[in-house]
Amino acid sequence: MTYLERVEVKLRAALTNEFSISYGFFWYRKEDLYVDRNTHEIICNEIGQNFHKAKERFLKSFKSKYTSEDYPPSNMALETLTFGNLAKLYKGLKNGKEKMAIAKSFELPSSILTSWLIYLNNVRNVCAHYGRLWNRRITADQPVIPSRKKYQFKGQLPRNFNTTVYGMIALIDRLLLSFNPNNKFKEKTIELIEEYSDIVDMKFMGFPDGWEEEPPWE
């Protein structure tokens, strides 16, 4: 959860920065930026509802000062969206230069970044509801594993890589390295694995035999 939250903050900031510069603070309300009307309606409705029943001080302050506004500017609006809706927003936007710039900041193609964000939101939801994750297979919205040499993972990946904790670690690590290369996610994860290696069967987490020799997050 700790490190997925950092990915969420990065995505939120990147969306606000890139699109606000090009289209102004209320860019998210422009329907022509979206691939389909449904996503536009979902995002705007969510932001609108959160704004009208505002609990956060920054929203209350904006409402009291700008009484004619029905929606907050992007830097406030996106603060009210969940990680799931941020991922849905990114997926639903057209492939313009702003969306491409965000993908580049994560050092991934846009289509692959989209699939990772959608998948990792499912992972986050398991964590947020205190669900069992360590030996769980998350098969919904399986992430696309890059095949181009520039984006490939190191080593031979197991067949179930994109449904297990082994793959989740690699995806999260790759995203974090793109904007926070000095993070401690990998080290903390390995320490946790080593601490319980005698009582936890690593195969249930998707770890293949000899995984230490060439893990995909190296």
Secondary structure, 3 states (H helix, E strand, C coil): CHHHHHHHHHHHHHHHHHHHHHHCCCHHHCHHHECCHHHHHHHHHHHHHHHHCCCCHHHHHHHHHCCCCCCCCHHHHHHHCCHHHHHHHHHHECCCHHHHHHHHHCCCCHHHHHHHHHHHHHHHHHHHCCCCCCCCCCCCCCCCCCCCCCCCCCCCCCCCHHHCHHHHHHHHHHHHHHHCCCCCHHHHHHHHHHHCCCCCCHHHHCCCCCHHHCCCCC
